Amino acid sequence: MNDSIAPGAREFHTTRWSLVLDAQNGGDATRVRRAMSTLCQDYWYPLYAFVRRRGHSPHDAQDLTQAFFLSLLETPAAADPARGKFRSYLLGALKNFLANDWHRRQTQKRGGGQKLVEWDALDAEARYALEPAEQADADTLYDRRWAMELLARAVEKLRVEFAAKGEAETFEVLKGTLSGAGLPRDQIAEQLGMSEGALKVAVHRLRQSYREMLRAEIAETVDSPEEVDAEMRHLVAVLRS
């Protein structure tokens, strides 16, 4: 993850904020459901990990995270992008939700029988079991998981792009170069039947595409193009800490 990426000339969209606004401002029920489903799919784990690190049991953490997403549909006040980054907005909203949760503990309404996240298919607790025990700060864990989710989505988009060109196997060989954890360059070149020069160009293009996709993911969670680099620097610092 590079914190010195120059912003490209592209139209700026706050897609993730739009999802929240769609969910909170009502409108077509199908569109709202689609917006919330996307939101849950993309951001459920950082929020779940935060709730778990706050001391809640796996069952309660699933229950609370599910209820939190549903509460976004019911919140009368619309989210305001000017209040900060989408990452910060979601965490602040979750903290408020958890602080007020005792009002709901005596009822059976939590979630209203609706399911936006199918926990059984996500191995939530298996993922949480891999978190370092010494990382006790729930806020830091949240930011770190958020950064890693962004990285994973950028890699997945690259995978799909290569597969569409019939180069899925090439991507599997090259992807290790994104983190520096791959095979030695001479072995990669031999495996792909490339010269060292051709491999150097391929790795450069892969990293360039990766940076662009990562920037695009971050751009969807902030309010202006100017904030992309600041968010990038923050997430890099979190991953290096």
C-alpha positions as a Markdown table, in Angstrom:
| # | Residue | x | y | z |
|---|---|---|---|---|
| 1 | Met | 0.0 | 0.0 | 0.0 |
| 2 | Asn | 1.6 | 3.2 | -1.2 |
| 3 | Asp | 1.0 | 6.5 | 0.6 |
| 4 | Ser | 2.5 | 8.7 | -2.1 |
| 5 | Ile | 0.1 | 7.9 | -5.0 |
| 6 | Ala | -0.6 | 10.9 | -7.2 |
| 7 | Pro | -4.4 | 11.4 | -7.7 |
| 8 | Gly | -5.5 | 10.7 | -11.2 |
| 9 | Ala | -8.0 | 12.7 | -13.2 |
| 10 | Arg | -11.3 | 11.0 | -12.7 |
| 11 | Glu | -14.9 | 11.8 | -11.9 |
| 12 | Phe | -15.4 | 11.7 | -8.2 |
| 13 | His | -18.2 | 9.7 | -6.7 |
| 14 | Thr | -19.0 | 9.2 | -3.0 |
| 15 | Thr | -20.6 | 5.8 | -3.7 |
| 16 | Arg | -20.6 | 4.5 | -0.1 |
| 17 | Trp | -22.0 | 7.7 | 1.2 |
| 18 | Ser | -24.7 | 7.4 | -1.4 |
| 19 | Leu | -25.6 | 3.9 | -0.1 |
| 20 | Val | -26.1 | 5.3 | 3.4 |
| 21 | Leu | -28.2 | 8.2 | 2.1 |
| 22 | Asp | -30.3 | 5.9 | 0.0 |
| 23 | Ala | -30.9 | 3.6 | 3.0 |
| 24 | Gln | -31.8 | 6.5 | 5.4 |
| 25 | Asn | -33.8 | 8.7 | 3.1 |
| 26 | Gly | -36.3 | 6.0 | 2.2 |
| 27 | Gly | -37.4 | 5.8 | -1.4 |
| 28 | Asp | -37.8 | 2.6 | -3.5 |
| 29 | Ala | -37.7 | -0.4 | -1.1 |
| 30 | Thr | -35.8 | -2.6 | -3.5 |
| 31 | Arg | -33.2 | 0.1 | -4.0 |
| 32 | Val | -32.8 | 0.6 | -0.3 |
| 33 | Arg | -32.5 | -3.2 | 0.3 |
| 34 | Arg | -29.8 | -3.4 | -2.5 |
| 35 | Ala | -27.9 | -0.5 | -0.9 |
| 36 | Met | -27.9 | -2.0 | 2.5 |
| 37 | Ser | -27.0 | -5.4 | 1.2 |
| 38 | Thr | -23.9 | -3.9 | -0.5 |
| 39 | Leu | -23.0 | -2.0 | 2.6 |
| 40 | Cys | -23.2 | -5.0 | 4.8 |
| 41 | Gln | -21.2 | -7.2 | 2.5 |
| 42 | Asp | -18.4 | -4.6 | 2.2 |
| 43 | Tyr | -18.1 | -3.5 | 5.8 |
| 44 | Trp | -19.5 | -6.1 | 8.2 |
| 45 | Tyr | -16.2 | -7.5 | 9.4 |
| 46 | Pro | -14.5 | -4.3 | 10.7 |
| 47 | Leu | -17.7 | -3.6 | 12.6 |
| 48 | Tyr | -18.1 | -7.1 | 13.9 |
| 49 | Ala | -14.4 | -7.2 | 15.1 |
| 50 | Phe | -14.9 | -3.9 | 16.9 |
| 51 | Val | -18.0 | -5.2 | 18.7 |
| 52 | Arg | -16.1 | -8.4 | 19.7 |
| 53 | Arg | -13.1 | -6.5 | 20.9 |
| 54 | Arg | -15.5 | -4.5 | 23.1 |
| 55 | Gly | -16.1 | -7.8 | 25.0 |
| 56 | His | -19.3 | -9.1 | 23.5 |
| 57 | Ser | -19.7 | -12.8 | 22.8 |
| 58 | Pro | -19.7 | -14.1 | 19.2 |
| 59 | His | -23.5 | -14.6 | 19.3 |
| 60 | Asp | -24.2 | -11.1 | 20.7 |
| 61 | Ala | -21.7 | -9.5 | 18.3 |
| 62 | Gln | -23.5 | -11.0 | 15.4 |
| 63 | Asp | -26.8 | -9.9 | 16.8 |
| 64 | Leu | -25.6 | -6.4 | 17.5 |
| 65 | Thr | -23.9 | -5.9 | 14.1 |
| 66 | Gln | -27.0 | -7.2 | 12.3 |
| 67 | Ala | -29.2 | -4.8 | 14.4 |
| 68 | Phe | -26.8 | -1.9 | 13.7 |
| 69 | Phe | -27.2 | -2.2 | 10.0 |
| 70 | Leu | -30.9 | -2.5 | 10.3 |
| 71 | Ser | -30.9 | 0.6 | 12.5 |
| 72 | Leu | -29.4 | 2.6 | 9.6 |
| 73 | Leu | -32.6 | 2.0 | 7.7 |
| 74 | Glu | -34.7 | 3.3 | 10.6 |
| 75 | Thr | -32.6 | 6.3 | 11.6 |
| 76 | Pro | -34.6 | 9.5 | 10.8 |
| 77 | Ala | -31.6 | 11.8 | 10.5 |
| 78 | Ala | -29.8 | 11.4 | 7.2 |
| 79 | Ala | -26.0 | 10.9 | 7.2 |
| 80 | Asp | -24.1 | 14.1 | 6.2 |
| 81 | Pro | -20.9 | 13.6 | 4.3 |
| 82 | Ala | -19.6 | 16.8 | 5.8 |
| 83 | Arg | -19.4 | 15.0 | 9.2 |
| 84 | Gly | -16.4 | 13.2 | 8.1 |
| 85 | Lys | -15.1 | 10.1 | 6.3 |
| 86 | Phe | -17.5 | 7.2 | 5.8 |
| 87 | Arg | -15.2 | 5.0 | 7.9 |
| 88 | Ser | -15.4 | 7.5 | 10.8 |
| 89 | Tyr | -19.2 | 8.0 | 10.4 |
| 90 | Leu | -19.9 | 4.2 | 10.6 |
| 91 | Leu | -17.7 | 3.8 | 13.7 |
| 92 | Gly | -19.3 | 6.8 | 15.4 |
| 93 | Ala | -22.8 | 5.5 | 14.6 |
| 94 | Leu | -21.9 | 2.0 | 15.9 |
| 95 | Lys | -20.5 | 3.4 | 19.2 |
| 96 | Asn | -23.8 | 5.4 | 19.7 |
| 97 | Phe | -25.7 | 2.3 | 18.9 |
| 98 | Leu | -23.8 | 0.2 | 21.4 |
| 99 | Ala | -24.2 | 2.9 | 24.1 |
| 100 | Asn | -28.0 | 2.8 | 23.6 |
| 101 | Asp | -28.3 | -0.9 | 23.3 |
| 102 | Trp | -29.4 | -1.5 | 26.9 |
| 103 | His | -32.8 | 0.0 | 25.9 |
| 104 | Arg | -33.2 | -2.9 | 23.5 |
| 105 | Arg | -31.9 | -5.8 | 25.6 |
| 106 | Gln | -35.2 | -6.6 | 27.2 |
| 107 | Thr | -37.1 | -6.9 | 23.9 |
| 108 | Gln | -37.2 | -9.6 | 21.2 |
| 109 | Lys | -37.4 | -7.1 | 18.5 |
| 110 | Arg | -33.7 | -6.8 | 17.7 |
| 111 | Gly | -33.3 | -7.3 | 14.0 |
| 112 | Gly | -37.1 | -7.7 | 13.6 |
| 113 | Gly | -36.5 | -11.1 | 12.2 |
| 114 | Gln | -34.7 | -9.6 | 9.2 |
| 115 | Lys | -31.3 | -10.8 | 8.1 |
| 116 | Leu | -28.9 | -8.6 | 6.1 |
| 117 | Val | -25.9 | -10.6 | 7.0 |
| 118 | Glu | -25.9 | -14.4 | 6.7 |
| 119 | Trp | -23.3 | -15.2 | 9.4 |
| 120 | Asp | -23.1 | -18.9 | 8.8 |
| 121 | Ala | -21.6 | -18.4 | 5.4 |
| 122 | Leu | -19.0 | -15.8 | 6.5 |
| 123 | Asp | -16.9 | -17.6 | 9.2 |
| 124 | Ala | -16.9 | -14.5 | 11.3 |
| 125 | Glu | -15.5 | -16.0 | 14.4 |
| 126 | Ala | -12.9 | -18.0 | 12.5 |
| 127 | Arg | -11.6 | -14.7 | 11.2 |
| 128 | Tyr | -11.8 | -13.0 | 14.6 |
| 129 | Ala | -9.8 | -15.9 | 16.1 |
| 130 | Leu | -6.8 | -14.9 | 14.0 |
| 131 | Glu | -6.7 | -11.4 | 15.4 |
| 132 | Pro | -3.7 | -10.7 | 17.6 |
| 133 | Ala | -4.6 | -10.9 | 21.3 |
| 134 | Glu | -2.3 | -8.1 | 22.3 |
| 135 | Gln | -4.0 | -5.6 | 20.0 |
| 136 | Ala | -6.5 | -4.5 | 22.7 |
| 137 | Asp | -7.6 | -1.2 | 21.2 |
| 138 | Ala | -10.9 | -1.8 | 19.5 |
| 139 | Asp | -10.6 | 1.5 | 17.5 |
| 140 | Thr | -7.2 | 0.5 | 16.1 |
| 141 | Leu | -8.5 | -3.0 | 15.2 |
| 142 | Tyr | -11.4 | -1.4 | 13.4 |
| 143 | Asp | -9.2 | 0.9 | 11.3 |
| 144 | Arg | -6.8 | -2.0 | 10.6 |
| 145 | Arg | -9.5 | -4.3 | 9.5 |
| 146 | Trp | -11.0 | -1.5 | 7.4 |
| 147 | Ala | -7.7 | -1.0 | 5.6 |
| 148 | Met | -7.3 | -4.7 | 5.0 |
| 149 | Glu | -10.8 | -5.0 | 3.6 |
| 150 | Leu | -10.0 | -2.2 | 1.1 |
| 151 | Leu | -6.8 | -4.0 | 0.1 |
| 152 | Ala | -8.7 | -7.3 | -0.4 |
| 153 | Arg | -11.4 | -5.7 | -2.5 |
| 154 | Ala | -8.7 | -4.0 | -4.8 |
| 155 | Val | -6.9 | -7.4 | -5.2 |
| 156 | Glu | -10.2 | -9.1 | -6.0 |
| 157 | Lys | -11.0 | -6.6 | -8.7 |
| 158 | Leu | -7.6 | -7.2 | -10.2 |
| 159 | Arg | -8.3 | -10.9 | -10.1 |
| 160 | Val | -11.6 | -10.5 | -12.0 |
| 161 | Glu | -9.9 | -8.2 | -14.5 |
| 162 | Phe | -7.2 | -10.7 | -15.3 |
| 163 | Ala | -9.7 | -13.5 | -15.5 |
| 164 | Ala | -11.8 | -11.6 | -18.0 |
| 165 | Lys | -8.7 | -11.5 | -20.2 |
| 166 | Gly | -8.0 | -15.2 | -19.8 |
| 167 | Glu | -5.0 | -14.5 | -17.5 |
| 168 | Ala | -6.2 | -15.9 | -14.2 |
| 169 | Glu | -3.2 | -18.1 | -13.8 |
| 170 | Thr | -0.8 | -15.2 | -14.6 |
| 171 | Phe | -2.4 | -13.2 | -11.8 |
| 172 | Glu | -2.0 | -16.0 | -9.3 |
| 173 | Val | 1.7 | -16.1 | -10.0 |
| 174 | Leu | 2.2 | -12.3 | -10.0 |
| 175 | Lys | 0.0 | -11.3 | -7.1 |
| 176 | Gly | 2.7 | -12.0 | -4.5 |
| 177 | Thr | 4.7 | -9.1 | -6.0 |
| 178 | Leu | 2.1 | -6.7 | -4.6 |
| 179 | Ser | 3.2 | -7.4 | -1.1 |
| 180 | Gly | 6.8 | -8.6 | -1.7 |
| 181 | Ala | 5.9 | -12.0 | -0.4 |
| 182 | Gly | 6.0 | -13.8 | -3.8 |
| 183 | Leu | 8.6 | -16.0 | -5.4 |
| 184 | Pro | 12.0 | -14.6 | -6.4 |
| 185 | Arg | 11.8 | -12.7 | -9.7 |
| 186 | Asp | 13.9 | -15.2 | -11.7 |
| 187 | Gln | 11.5 | -18.0 | -10.6 |
| 188 | Ile | 8.4 | -16.0 | -11.6 |
| 189 | Ala | 9.9 | -15.2 | -15.0 |
| 190 | Glu | 10.7 | -18.8 | -15.6 |
| 191 | Gln | 7.3 | -19.9 | -14.5 |
| 192 | Leu | 5.6 | -17.4 | -16.8 |
| 193 | Gly | 8.0 | -17.9 | -19.7 |
| 194 | Met | 9.0 | -14.2 | -19.6 |
| 195 | Ser | 12.3 | -12.4 | -19.9 |
| 196 | Glu | 13.3 | -10.4 | -16.8 |
| 197 | Gly | 12.6 | -7.2 | -18.7 |
| 198 | Ala | 9.1 | -8.3 | -19.6 |
| 199 | Leu | 8.4 | -9.4 | -16.1 |
| 200 | Lys | 9.6 | -6.0 | -14.7 |
| 201 | Val | 7.1 | -4.3 | -17.0 |
| 202 | Ala | 4.3 | -6.7 | -16.0 |
| 203 | Val | 4.9 | -6.1 | -12.3 |
| 204 | His | 5.0 | -2.4 | -12.8 |
| 205 | Arg | 1.7 | -2.4 | -14.7 |
| 206 | Leu | 0.1 | -4.7 | -12.0 |
| 207 | Arg | 1.2 | -2.4 | -9.2 |
| 208 | Gln | -0.1 | 0.6 | -11.1 |
| 209 | Ser | -3.5 | -1.0 | -11.6 |
| 210 | Tyr | -3.5 | -2.0 | -8.0 |
| 211 | Arg | -2.9 | 1.5 | -6.8 |
| 212 | Glu | -5.6 | 2.9 | -9.1 |
| 213 | Met | -8.1 | 0.4 | -7.8 |
| 214 | Leu | -7.2 | 1.0 | -4.2 |
| 215 | Arg | -7.5 | 4.8 | -4.7 |
| 216 | Ala | -11.0 | 4.2 | -6.3 |
| 217 | Glu | -12.1 | 2.2 | -3.3 |
| 218 | Ile | -10.9 | 4.9 | -0.9 |
| 219 | Ala | -12.5 | 7.6 | -3.0 |
| 220 | Glu | -15.9 | 6.0 | -2.4 |
| 221 | Thr | -15.6 | 6.5 | 1.3 |
| 222 | Val | -14.5 | 10.2 | 1.6 |
| 223 | Asp | -16.2 | 13.5 | 0.7 |
| 224 | Ser | -13.7 | 15.0 | -1.8 |
| 225 | Pro | -10.8 | 14.1 | -4.0 |
| 226 | Glu | -8.5 | 16.0 | -1.6 |
| 227 | Glu | -9.3 | 13.6 | 1.2 |
| 228 | Val | -8.2 | 10.5 | -0.7 |
| 229 | Asp | -4.5 | 11.0 | 0.0 |
| 230 | Ala | -5.1 | 11.9 | 3.7 |
| 231 | Glu | -7.1 | 8.7 | 4.1 |
| 232 | Met | -4.5 | 6.7 | 2.3 |
| 233 | Arg | -1.8 | 8.0 | 4.7 |
| 234 | His | -3.9 | 7.2 | 7.7 |
| 235 | Leu | -4.6 | 3.7 | 6.6 |
| 236 | Val | -0.9 | 3.1 | 5.7 |
| 237 | Ala | 0.1 | 4.3 | 9.2 |
| 238 | Val | -2.4 | 1.9 | 10.8 |
| 239 | Leu | -1.1 | -1.1 | 8.8 |
| 240 | Arg | 2.5 | -0.2 | 9.7 |
| 241 | Ser | 1.8 | 0.2 | 13.4 |
